[in-house]
């Protein structure tokens, strides 16, 4: 089975590829097919945004397509940045470090601990088939001191109490045991392999 993973994000590509290892599937990415497309994430939920990407790339490629949308929700900020996690700093070319800095600046006057969760919605779209949805989440809290050299995005300030580490402290095999994206992708893999 050939599956298109609808992302150009290096971190996501690595994590999702690792989750598919050992399964009888061939993964490809938009660049492999010469597809250069940015999908406007205009949905009001993670699932709607993931579906926009999965269905668009499925139509362009004719392949079974998996896409995700993920957000960090911080209780002290009423769930922000949420759907806008990637676009939290609206400047073109904003870095992960700038997004983390903005988040910590907004939390500075809020009482801690700053409880938070990562939420991931994965959507699988296939030609002439219903679209399927899968979700995962991981709970933790935001800390002020960055830690870890793995992962990307907000991982360096997302502390997981039961692990005693940030997501960025976890090498990929460990992260893929507990992360929000891993939970959702594993459900999608189970679905795909049982078709």
N, C-alpha and C positions, 0 to 999 in steps of 0.2 A: 504494500500500500504506500502510495506517495502522498505526503502531507505537506502543505505549504504552511509555514509559520509566519503569520502576518506581522512581522516586526523587523525593524532595522537596529533596534537597541542591542548593543553588544552584550550587556549583562543579561538581558532576557534571553537572547539567543543561546548563550552558554548554559543558563539554568534549564531552559526547556529541552535543549539537546541532551543534557545529562539525564534528564528524567526519562527520555525515550530510549536511552541506551539499553541494548539487550532485547528490544522488541522488534518484531519483523516489519519495520516501517522504514521508508526512505524520507528523510526530511529535506526540504528546500526552503529558501528564503526569497523574498521579492527580487533582490539583486541577482540571484541565480537565474531568474527567468527574464531579466531585463525589464522588470516592472519598477517604475519610479513614480510612486503615487503617495501623496499625503492625504489621509482621510480626515476631514474636519470632525472632531469629536464634539458633536452638537447634542448628544443625548443627555437626558436628565438623570441617568443612573450609569453605574459601571457596566451593567449588562447591555444597555442600549449602545454605549460607545463601543464595547467589544463586538457587538453584533454588526454595527456599521462597518467596522474594519473587516471582520470575517466574511461578511456577505459581499462586500466590494471586491476583496481580493479573490474570493471564490469565483465571482463573475468574470474577473479579468484573466484568471488562470485556468478555469475549468477543473480545478483540483479541490479535493477536500482541504479545508482551510481552518486553522486554529488561530484565534486572536484573543488577547486579554486586555483588560483595563484594570488598573490597580490604583488604590489611593490610600493615603495615610489619614486617619481620622483621630483628632486629638480632642478629648472631652472638654478640656479647659477652653478650647477655641470653638466650642459648639460644633465639633465635627470637621472643622477646617484642618488642612487644606482640601481634603476629600477629593472630589472630582477634579479639582484644579491642582492636584499635587505636582504634576509635571510643569504646569504653567503658573506656579505660585509666584514666581518672579516673572512678570510679563515681558521683560526685556528679551529680545531675540538673542539667542546664544547664551542665555543665563546658565550658570553651572550648578551642579549639585551642591557645591559648597555655598553658593549664594542662596539657594533655597533653604538649606539647613540654617544658615545665619538669620534669614528672615523669620523662620519658624521660632528660633530661640529668642529673637528680639521681641516677638509678639507674646511669648510666654513669660518674659522677664518679670512682669508684675502680677503673675498669677500664682496662687499657692500651689506648691508641689506636694505629692508626686503628680506628674502630668501623665495621667493614664491615656493610653492610645491603643489603636489597633490598625493593622494593615488589612485591607480587604481586596480580594482579587476575584474578578469574574472572568471566566474563560468561556468562549463561544466557539462551537464547531459548526461550520457551514459546509454543506456538500451539494453538488449540483442535483436539482430536482428532489431534494430531501428536506424535511423539516430541520430547522436550526435548533441546536441543543445547547443548554446553558449549565455551567458548573461553577460553584463558588467555594472559596476558602478564606480563612482569616487566621491571624495570629495576634494575640494580645500581649501588650507590654507597656512600657512607659518611656517617655522622652527624658534623656539626660543631657546635661550641658557639656560634658567632656566627651569629645569624639574618641571612639575606640574601634580598632580593627582596620584591616587592610583588604578585606574581601567585600563582595557585594557592590552596591551602587545606591544612588539616590539618598534616602534618609537612613539607610542601614546603620551608619556609624553612630547615630544618636538614639537608636531604637533598642532599648534594653529589655531583655527577656528574663524576668526574675527567676523562673524555674531553671534556666540554663546558666544564670549568673554571668551572662555575656550579652553583647550587642549582636544584632544580625550580622554585622560586618566582622565580628570576631570568629564567625563560623565558616570554616572551609565549605565549599559547595556541597560535598556529600552530607555534611551535618545540617547545613541550611535546608537542603532538599528533604530532610526528614520532618521539618516542622514549619516551613514557611507557608504563608498564605498562597503564593503562586504554586508551590509544589502540591498543596492540598487540592487545589482546583484542577491542575493539569493531570494529576494522578486519576481523578474522577473521569476526566475526558479520555485518558488513555484506556481505562477500563471500558468505557462506552465504545471507543473506536475498535478495540480488539474483539469485541463481542458482537460486531455487526454481521 
